Amino acid sequence: MTTPSTVPAANARRRGILLALTGAMLWGGSGVAGQYVLQDCAFPTEWLVGVRLLISGLLLLVIDGICYRRDLFALFREKRDAIEILAFAVFGMLAVQYTYFAAIKYSNAATGTVLQYLMPIVIVFYTALTTRKPPRPLELVCVLLAVAGTFLIVTHGNLSVLAISPAALLWGLLSALAGAFYTVQPKRLIRKWRPTLITGWGMFLGGLLFLPVSHPLVFTGVWNTTSALLFAYIILFGTVIAFVCYLGSLQYLQPGETGILGSAEPLAAILLSVSILHIAFGLFDLLGTIFILTAVYILARRK
């Protein structure tokens, strides 16, 4: 079996880039599929998020058990670990999934994904508060770029009107906040245990705790061949396989490089939304997206 240490450096790097881009594009496609089932097939956001978390979490736990052959429940033997995984499940995994799909429901996959990519800016401010050090000049430039990009997307340059609904803006900003928590909070657990174990339990527990709201056995909406295939895509390709590809890329690339390549996610969401769903994506949307992704690119290269 080929391992990262036995793969030639050039081939390893190409493999890592391919895996990172594949994962990002699958995630972007998940947003577009989510937009279709939420808006055109009237899937309830709560149902979609709850069932996605339960099934995807269970599949990741099965993959972790097969790959590592370790006790899946050892995580809960220490009180601190148990509390942290519950916090990650509710305020990280569940929160980021629900706010993301809610933003898509009230706008579109492209806008929802781009707004979620304000997450690194939130992390900059969080780091400044926790370390009691002001952001560096380049980080402040990134903040200004992100704010300017959001302004263009939300207003299209006209302060008197909103180009997207207030609900879409609110859920998009909450998605960025939840994404920041989702990124920062589980670091200690992931170092101590394994990414598949932490993500699997985070999804599964989030889905379990969401049962009183999601009601997975009570479905309202249009269930046909198209919606069933898109739902299967969201679970298998847009969640499980995308996550496995992302983890695989970390074996061959630095995390900063993977973060930069992850910018293919909003680009994929934009291209697929315009070409398949025929959403309007004008000049101001394009400029705003470029500003936000430029800020993400700079921060990813520095960290």
BELNOR-V682553 format. One record per backbone hydrogen bond with DSSP energy under -1.0 kcal/mol. NH is the residue of the N-H (numbers start at 1). CO is the residue of the C=O. If there is no record, write none. Layout:
# BELNOR-V682553
nh:NH co:CO
nh:NH co:CO
This chain:
# BELNOR-V682553
nh:6 co:3
nh:7 co:3
nh:12 co:8
nh:13 co:9
nh:14 co:10
nh:15 co:11
nh:16 co:12
nh:17 co:13
nh:18 co:14
nh:19 co:15
nh:20 co:16
nh:21 co:17
nh:22 co:18
nh:23 co:19
nh:24 co:20
nh:25 co:21
nh:26 co:22
nh:27 co:23
nh:28 co:24
nh:29 co:25
nh:30 co:26
nh:31 co:27
nh:32 co:28
nh:33 co:29
nh:34 co:30
nh:35 co:31
nh:36 co:32
nh:37 co:33
nh:38 co:34
nh:39 co:35
nh:40 co:36
nh:41 co:36
nh:43 co:37
nh:48 co:44
nh:49 co:45
nh:50 co:46
nh:51 co:47
nh:52 co:48
nh:53 co:49
nh:54 co:50
nh:55 co:51
nh:56 co:52
nh:57 co:53
nh:58 co:54
nh:59 co:55
nh:60 co:56
nh:61 co:57
nh:62 co:58
nh:63 co:59
nh:64 co:60
nh:65 co:61
nh:66 co:62
nh:67 co:63
nh:68 co:64
nh:69 co:65
nh:76 co:73
nh:77 co:74
nh:82 co:78
nh:83 co:79
nh:84 co:80
nh:85 co:81
nh:86 co:82
nh:87 co:83
nh:88 co:84
nh:89 co:85
nh:90 co:86
nh:91 co:87
nh:92 co:88
nh:93 co:88
nh:94 co:89
nh:95 co:90
nh:96 co:92
nh:97 co:93
nh:98 co:94
nh:99 co:95
nh:100 co:96
nh:101 co:97
nh:102 co:98
nh:103 co:99
nh:104 co:100
nh:105 co:101
nh:106 co:102
nh:112 co:108
nh:113 co:109
nh:114 co:110
nh:115 co:111
nh:116 co:112
nh:117 co:113
nh:118 co:115
nh:119 co:116
nh:121 co:118
nh:122 co:118
nh:123 co:119
nh:124 co:120
nh:125 co:121
nh:126 co:122
nh:127 co:123
nh:128 co:124
nh:129 co:125
nh:130 co:126
nh:131 co:127
nh:133 co:128
nh:140 co:136
nh:141 co:137
nh:142 co:138
nh:143 co:139
nh:144 co:140
nh:145 co:141
nh:146 co:142
nh:147 co:143
nh:148 co:144
nh:149 co:145
nh:150 co:146
nh:151 co:147
nh:152 co:148
nh:153 co:149
nh:154 co:150
nh:155 co:151
nh:156 co:152
nh:158 co:155
nh:161 co:158
nh:163 co:154
nh:169 co:165
nh:170 co:166
nh:171 co:167
nh:172 co:168
nh:173 co:169
nh:174 co:170
nh:175 co:171
nh:176 co:172
nh:177 co:173
nh:178 co:174
nh:179 co:175
nh:180 co:176
nh:181 co:177
nh:182 co:178
nh:183 co:179
nh:184 co:180
nh:185 co:181
nh:187 co:184
nh:190 co:186
nh:191 co:187
nh:192 co:188
nh:193 co:189
nh:198 co:194
nh:199 co:195
nh:200 co:196
nh:201 co:197
nh:202 co:198
nh:203 co:199
nh:204 co:200
nh:205 co:201
nh:206 co:202
nh:207 co:203
nh:208 co:204
nh:209 co:205
nh:210 co:206
nh:211 co:208
nh:213 co:210
nh:214 co:210
nh:215 co:211
nh:218 co:215
nh:222 co:41
nh:228 co:224
nh:229 co:225
nh:230 co:226
nh:231 co:227
nh:232 co:228
nh:233 co:229
nh:234 co:230
nh:235 co:231
nh:236 co:232
nh:237 co:233
nh:238 co:233
nh:240 co:235
nh:241 co:236
nh:242 co:237
nh:243 co:239
nh:244 co:240
nh:245 co:241
nh:246 co:242
nh:247 co:243
nh:248 co:244
nh:249 co:245
nh:250 co:246
nh:251 co:248
nh:252 co:249
nh:253 co:249
nh:258 co:254
nh:259 co:255
nh:260 co:256
nh:261 co:257
nh:262 co:258
nh:263 co:260
nh:264 co:261
nh:265 co:262
nh:267 co:263
nh:268 co:264
nh:269 co:265
nh:270 co:266
nh:271 co:267
nh:272 co:268
nh:273 co:269
nh:274 co:270
nh:275 co:271
nh:276 co:272
nh:277 co:272
nh:279 co:273
nh:286 co:282
nh:287 co:283
nh:288 co:284
nh:289 co:285
nh:290 co:286
nh:291 co:287
nh:292 co:288
nh:293 co:289
nh:294 co:290
nh:295 co:291
nh:296 co:292
nh:297 co:293
nh:298 co:294
nh:299 co:295
nh:300 co:296
nh:301 co:297
nh:302 co:298
nh:303 co:299
